[in-house]
Amino acid sequence: MTAAESKGLKRGNRVYWRGDATDGGSVTELSWDAVTIAWDNGQVATIHHGDMREIQQAPAKPTIV
């Protein structure tokens, strides 16, 4: 996601690392320069808005072969 999209997040929003539905987390805190995410695997990360390229708001749709 872009920095502008990141700044629009709200507490409780679900996010996904690289769109992977099995690698998600919830936004727990927001500040003017960063977002804190509590990942489902127990890790907590604070990520600056400009560094959110690998984070997506929706899981990627599975590829049908």
N, C-alpha and C positions, 0 to 999 in steps of 0.2 A: 504494500500500500504506500501511497505517497505521504509526505509530511502533512499535507492539508487533510487527507483522509484520516490520518492518525490523530490530528487535533480535534476531529469530530467524534471520536470515540467517547463512550460514556461508561461509568462503572457498571459492571455486570455484563458488558458486551462480550460475546464469545469471539475468539480469534484462533487462527490456525497457522502453524509453522509450515510455510510453503504449500498451504492449502491441504495439508494432510489431515483428513478427518480423525485419524487416530492420535494426532499430536496437537491437541488443542489446549486452550486455557481461557481464563476470564480476566478481564481488566479489573484491577482492584483499586488503583490510584491513578490520578492524572495531575500533571502540573503543566506549567507553561512550556516546558522543554522536554518532557518525557512521559512515558506511560509505564505503569507497573503491571505486570501480568503474572498471575498465579497459574502456573502450568499444571495440568492434570497429573503429571508425574511427580509432583511435590516441589519442584523447583520454582523459585520466584525470581523474576528478572525485571530490571528497570531499563527501558530501551528509549533512547532519544528519538524524537519524531522523525528526524532525518535518516534514521537507521532502521526503519520499519519495512524495508523492501522485501524481506523474506516472510513477512506476516500478511495474512489475508483474513478478511472478515467472514468469508464463507469457504467451506471445504470445496476443493476442486471436485467436479463431477467425475465419477469413474469412467474410464475409457472402455467403451464397448467394442469388442473385437469380433 
